[in-house]
Amino acid sequence: MHMTRARDKSPVKFGWERIELKPNPGSVLLPLSWGVLPLVLTVIVYSTETGMQFINFLGAGSVILMLIGGIGAVSARQGIFNSQRVGLGFFFSCLSLFSWLMVANNNFDVELGIISSFLAFAMIYRSLDFIFKDSNLIYQISWDSKSRLPTDSMIGWDVRSRRFAQNTMALKRFDKDSFAHIYGTRTKQGLAIRLDIFGIPMGERFDYRSLGLDLSLFVNEEE
């Protein structure tokens, strides 16, 4: 019965603190919107055949600005590339950048470079839309460096390290785009571990029983 009650309720009921780690929209949308300008100019240059010597710089520049915007979105959330949708956005952006390098070396047609840029923009936009619509279910609790994760209570988790680590200590997937993971972090107050549940859309109620955790044991471990 104790296990059921622990899983039914939000981590806040068991001493965890809800924290905000949402990306700053300005740091994301500004470079992304500026990335559209050289992309449009690339099409104009190609259509008019005026200034073709600059087309590689324009095409690659648009993709780099898209990547800067994407990095601004993912930098706040550790482990976010465990989401397939997020990972694909960055994969196609890097693929497009590589395409423009191939165009510059005359190993690729300009048309393919332009197509790859539009595809990259569509995929990175899809990724960022998914990130900004996330419910931001992130919880934190103080931790001791000598404590160990209570793995006996962790049902269905891929435990990578029971010891404190500043990368993923344990991961549980719900589907290809949503997952929960636990990782360590350093705060001004000392060490802490975070439970980050990613891929749950805003307004959608999350069933904490699906975590398969006895959240109270994490508090006991710290004590």
N, C-alpha and C positions, 0 to 999 in steps of 0.2 A: 504493500500500500504506500509506503514511503517513496518508493521509486516512482510510482505512478503520479503521485502528487508533485514530485520534483520535475517530472517531464511535462505535466499539464500546464504549468505556469511559466510566465516569462522569467528570464534569468534575474530580472530586477527583484523579484520576490525572494531571491536567495542570496542577496548581497552584491550582485553584479551591478555595475553602473552603465547606463546607456550613454553612448558617446556619438558625436557627429563627425563623420569624416567625408562629407560630400565635397566633390571638387568645386573649385571656384568657377562659375560659368564664364566670367570674363577671360580667364586664362585659357579657356578651352575654345570658346566661340570666336574670339578675336582672330587668332591665327588661322582657324578653320575658314572663317569668312574671307580673310585676306587670301587664302589659298585658292578661292574660286576665281579671283581676278586674273592671276597668271594663267589659269586653266582656260578661261574665256579668251584671253589674248592668244593663247596657243592655237585655238580654233580659228581666230581671225587671221593670224599670220599664215596658217596653213591654207585657208580659203583664198586669201588675196595674194599669196606667195610673195609677200613683202616682209623683209627682215627674217628670212628663213634661217639665217645664221644664229638667231637668238632663240629658236624654237626649243632647242634642247634645254637651255637654261630656264625658260619659262615652264616647260613641262615638268622638269625635275624640281624646280622651285615650288610649284604648286603642291607637289606631293610632300616635300619637306615641311611646308607650312601645315599641311594636314596632319602629319606625324607629330609636329610640335603640339598642336591642339589635342591630339589623342593622348600624348604623354602627360599633358596637364590634367587629363581626366583620370588616368589610371594611377598616377603617382601617389594619390591619397589612399588608395585601397590596395593593400598587399594581397598577392595571390589571385588578383582579378583575372589573370590569363588562364585560370582553370576553367573559365567560361569559353565555350567554343565560339560563341557569337562575337565576343570581344577579341579573341585571338585571330579570327578570320579578318577582321577589319585591319589589323596591323599587318597580317600576312599579305593581303592584297596591296597595301600601301608600299611595303618593302618590295613586293614583286613589280609594282609600277615603277618604282625608283630604279630598279635593276633594268627594266625595259628601256627607260630613257638613256641609261648608260650604254645599252646595246644599240640604240638609235644613234647615239653620238659616235659610236665606232662603226657605223654603217652595217651593222649586223641585224638590224631590225627596221621595218618600215615605220615611218612617222605615224601612219594611221593606227598602227598597233599600240604605239606609245600613247596616243590620245585616248584610244579606247581603254587602255589600262588605267589611265588617270581618272576617267569618269567612273570606271568600275571601283577603283580605290576610294573615290569620294563617296560613292553610294554605300560601300561596305563600312567605311569609318564612321559615316553618319549613322548607320544602323547600329553600330557598336556604341556610339556615344549616346544615342537615344535610349538604348537599353540601360546604360549606366545611370543616366539622369533620372530614369523612371524607377530605379531600384528603391526599395523601402528603407534601405540604410539601417538594417538590423545589426548593429555592432555593440557588443557588450565587453566590458573590461573589469578585471578584478585584480587586486594586489596579489603578488606571488613571491614566494621565497625561492632563492636559487637552489636550495636543497630539496625542494618539493618535487614530486613526480606526478605526472598525469594519472588520474584514477582509472586506468585502462579497463579494469573489471566491470566498470559501469558504462563503458563506451561501446554500444552495440552498433555494428556495421561500419565502424570507423577504420580508416587506414592510418594507423599510428606510426609516425616516422621517427619520433623522438619523445621519450617520456621526460627527458631533461629539458630545462628551459632553453629555448633557441629563438633567435629573432627571424627565423623563417618558419614555414609551415611545420608544426609539430604533429598535427593530425588533420585529416581531411575526410569529409563524408559527402558523396555526390547524391543529389536527388534526381538530376537528369543532366544532359550535356551542357546546360547553361546555368543551372542553379546548384549550389553546394554550400556547405558550412565548413569552415576551417578554424583551427585554433593555432595561434602563433604568439610568441613572446615579444614584448616591447619594453623599452626603457622610458620612464616618465620622470618628472621632477621629484615625485614622491618615492621613486624606486622602481623595482621590477613589477611588471604586470603581465597578465596574459589576456588576449582578446579572443572572443568568439565572434566571428564575422560570418553572417548568413547572407549570401549574395544571390541575386537572381530572382528575388521575390518582388513582383510589381507593386507599386504604391497602391494602397487601398485594398490589397489582397491580404486576408488574414492568414498568418502563418501558424501552423499547428506545431507547437514546440515539442510535442510527443515524438514527432518524426526525427528529432535530433538523436534520440536514443541515449540520452545523458541523464545521470543523476546530478543535477547542477549543485546540489547542496554539498556534495563530496569535494568540490573544488574549493569551497570555503574551508572545509575541514582540513584539506591539504595545506592551505596557507597557514592555518592556525597551528 
